């Protein structure tokens, strides 16, 4: 039996979660969660993270529980957490069920846009007893977002295509956090209406769309001088940029840094 439970706390999936009144040991099941926890000043309470939790530097030294989509149940249980924080976008639902069976509370987050991320930071701040830190951090992020919106105001929306992987081509639609950044930055995602959140895109469809700007995850650097890529107007006119994927796809505090870089990319047309 877990002592001193508070009943009635609802996570971002609408689940009622029984959370201890005093949380001292937290396991994070996603890199963005880890980044939020450290930003809220509770990094010392984090006793376990995934293999991919590499920011901030202190997160690298935390005990590992396995991968993002394949965490190790025994490793989590061994750490005796008061609370596990998981994400609906990637963590296996069966893992959450197994943790519940062994009476380990799991709070699931589910941000789907830039604004949802700010709300998640606030909710975790309330949950972990750091509402002031959360509010201050969100206010700072909101100010930076407002500056981006101001800079994009009155400008034509730039037709953009975002590339998570180049072979095969994998992009994003507007129902992702990444996709919401494009809209805030004053862009138009040419794949935004896809019914799939992370669709594969054919080369023929990309040629037909012929976006003004290509945004590559920094890890995905193709040979742009090849005949294939030179067929695109964005490549011919220098409308290509590379942004670290962690700044675009991790729904945490650094997302606003990614937004700022994306805005420069869209409106200055390449060179970043």
C-alpha positions in Angstrom: 0.0 0.0 0.0 1.3 3.4 -0.9 0.9 5.8 2.1 -0.7 9.2 2.1 -2.5 9.1 -1.2 -4.4 12.0 -2.7 -7.3 10.8 -4.7 -9.0 12.6 -7.6 -6.0 14.0 -9.4 -6.7 13.8 -13.2 -4.0 13.4 -15.8 -4.1 14.7 -19.4 -5.8 11.5 -20.6 -8.7 12.0 -18.2 -7.5 9.3 -15.8 -7.9 9.5 -12.1 -4.5 9.0 -10.5 -3.8 8.3 -6.8 -0.7 10.4 -6.1 1.3 10.5 -2.8 1.1 13.7 -0.8 4.9 13.8 -0.7 6.7 12.9 -3.9 10.4 12.3 -3.5 11.2 9.7 -6.2 10.1 10.3 -9.8 10.7 8.2 -12.9 10.5 10.0 -16.3 9.5 8.0 -19.3 10.3 10.5 -22.0 13.1 13.1 -22.8 10.7 16.0 -22.9 9.3 15.1 -19.4 12.8 15.0 -18.1 13.5 18.4 -19.4 10.4 19.8 -17.9 11.2 18.3 -14.5 14.7 19.8 -14.4 13.2 23.2 -15.5 10.8 23.0 -12.6 13.7 22.5 -10.2 12.9 18.9 -9.2 15.8 17.3 -11.0 17.2 15.9 -7.7 14.0 13.9 -7.3 14.3 12.2 -10.7 15.6 8.7 -10.0 15.2 7.2 -13.4 15.1 8.3 -17.1 15.1 6.7 -20.5 18.2 6.0 -22.6 17.4 9.1 -24.7 17.1 11.6 -21.8 20.3 13.6 -22.6 19.4 17.1 -21.5 20.3 18.8 -19.3 23.7 17.2 -18.7 22.7 16.0 -15.2 20.0 13.8 -16.8 22.7 11.7 -18.5 23.9 10.6 -15.1 20.5 9.3 -13.9 19.8 5.5 -13.8 18.3 4.3 -17.1 15.0 2.4 -17.5 15.4 1.5 -21.2 14.0 3.0 -24.4 11.3 5.5 -25.0 8.9 3.0 -26.7 10.3 -0.1 -24.8 11.0 0.8 -21.2 12.0 -2.0 -18.9 9.3 -2.7 -16.3 11.7 -4.4 -13.8 14.0 -1.4 -14.0 11.2 1.0 -13.1 9.9 -1.1 -10.3 13.4 -1.6 -8.9 13.8 2.2 -8.5 10.7 2.3 -6.2 9.3 5.5 -7.5 6.5 7.5 -5.8 5.4 8.6 -9.2 6.0 7.7 -12.9 5.3 10.4 -15.5 4.6 9.1 -18.9 3.5 10.5 -22.3 0.6 9.3 -24.4 2.7 10.1 -27.5 5.1 7.2 -27.6 5.0 5.3 -24.3 3.3 1.9 -24.6 -0.1 1.8 -22.9 0.5 -1.7 -21.7 3.4 -0.4 -19.7 1.2 2.0 -17.9 -1.3 -0.8 -17.1 1.5 -3.0 -15.7 2.7 -0.2 -13.4 -0.8 0.3 -12.1 -1.0 -3.4 -11.4 2.0 -3.1 -9.0 0.4 0.0 -7.5 2.9 2.6 -8.9 1.0 5.8 -9.7 1.4 7.0 -13.4 0.5 10.5 -14.5 0.2 10.7 -18.3 0.8 13.9 -20.2 -0.6 14.5 -23.8 0.4 17.8 -25.3 -0.5 18.2 -28.9 0.4 21.8 -29.6 2.8 24.5 -28.4 0.1 25.9 -26.2 -0.6 22.4 -24.7 3.1 22.2 -23.8 2.7 25.4 -21.7 -0.3 24.0 -20.0 1.5 20.7 -19.3 4.4 22.6 -17.6 1.9 24.4 -15.4 0.1 21.1 -14.5 3.3 19.4 -13.6 4.3 22.4 -11.5 1.0 22.1 -9.5 1.4 18.3 -9.2 5.0 18.5 -7.9 4.6 21.5 -5.6 6.4 24.0 -7.8 3.6 26.2 -9.2 5.6 29.4 -8.8 8.6 28.0 -10.8 6.2 26.7 -13.4 4.3 30.0 -13.7 7.6 32.0 -14.1 8.9 29.7 -16.7 5.7 29.7 -18.7 5.5 33.5 -18.6 9.0 33.8 -20.0 8.1 31.3 -22.8 4.9 33.2 -23.5 6.8 36.5 -23.9 9.2 34.8 -26.4 6.3 33.3 -28.3 4.6 36.7 -28.5 7.8 38.2 -30.0 7.7 35.5 -32.7 4.1 36.2 -33.5 4.8 39.9 -33.7 7.8 39.3 -36.1 5.6 37.1 -38.4 2.6 39.5 -38.3 1.7 40.9 -41.7 4.0 38.7 -43.6 2.9 36.2 -46.2 2.7 32.6 -45.0 5.7 30.6 -46.2 5.0 27.2 -47.8 7.2 24.8 -45.9 7.9 21.1 -45.8 9.5 19.6 -42.7 11.6 16.5 -43.0 12.1 14.1 -40.1 13.7 11.4 -42.3 14.8 11.6 -45.9 14.7 7.9 -47.0 11.8 7.4 -46.9 10.5 10.9 -46.6 8.7 11.3 -43.3 7.1 14.6 -42.4 4.4 15.9 -40.0 0.8 17.1 -40.2 -0.8 20.1 -38.4 -2.0 17.9 -35.5 1.5 17.6 -34.0 3.4 19.8 -31.7 6.0 20.3 -34.5 3.1 21.2 -36.9 1.8 23.9 -34.5 5.2 25.6 -34.5 4.9 26.1 -38.3 1.7 27.9 -37.9 2.9 30.1 -35.0 6.0 31.0 -37.0 4.0 32.2 -39.9 4.4 29.2 -42.2 2.0 26.9 -44.1 2.8 23.2 -43.8 2.2 21.7 -47.3 1.6 18.3 -45.6 -0.6 19.8 -42.8 -3.8 18.2 -44.0 -2.6 14.7 -44.0 -4.8 12.3 -41.9 -1.6 10.7 -40.5 0.4 12.6 -37.9 3.8 11.4 -39.2 3.1 10.5 -42.8 5.4 9.1 -45.4 5.5 11.4 -48.3 6.3 10.4 -51.9 8.9 12.2 -53.8 6.4 12.9 -56.6 4.1 14.6 -54.1 6.9 16.7 -52.8 7.8 17.8 -56.3 4.2 18.7 -57.0 3.9 20.7 -53.8 7.3 22.4 -54.5 7.5 24.2 -51.1 9.4 27.5 -50.7 11.4 26.2 -47.7 12.7 22.8 -46.6 13.3 22.3 -42.9 15.5 19.3 -42.1 16.0 17.7 -38.7 19.7 18.4 -38.1 20.6 14.7 -38.3 19.1 14.4 -41.8 21.6 16.1 -44.1 21.1 15.0 -47.7 23.3 15.8 -50.7 21.5 18.9 -51.9 23.8 19.2 -54.9 22.4 15.9 -56.3 20.2 16.1 -59.3 17.2 14.8 -57.3 17.2 17.6 -54.7 18.1 20.3 -57.2 14.7 19.9 -58.9 13.1 21.6 -55.9 12.7 25.4 -55.9 13.6 25.6 -52.3 17.0 24.1 -53.0 17.6 26.2 -56.1 16.8 29.4 -54.2 18.6 28.6 -50.9 15.4 28.0 -48.9 16.9 25.2 -46.9 17.7 25.1 -43.2 18.7 22.5 -40.6 17.4 22.7 -37.0 18.3 20.2 -34.2 15.3 17.9 -34.0 15.3 18.0 -30.2 14.3 21.7 -30.4 11.3 20.9 -32.6 10.0 17.5 -31.5 10.4 17.4 -27.8 7.4 19.1 -26.2 9.3 20.9 -23.4 10.7 24.3 -22.5 13.3 24.3 -25.4 10.5 24.1 -27.9 10.4 27.9 -28.0 14.1 28.0 -29.0 13.1 25.7 -31.9 10.2 28.1 -32.7 12.6 31.0 -32.9 15.0 29.2 -35.2 12.1 28.0 -37.4 10.8 31.6 -37.7 14.2 32.8 -38.9 14.4 29.9 -41.3 11.0 30.6 -42.8 11.3 34.4 -43.2 15.0 34.7 -44.0 14.9 31.8 -46.4 17.7 29.5 -45.5 21.3 29.6 -44.3 20.5 28.3 -40.8 
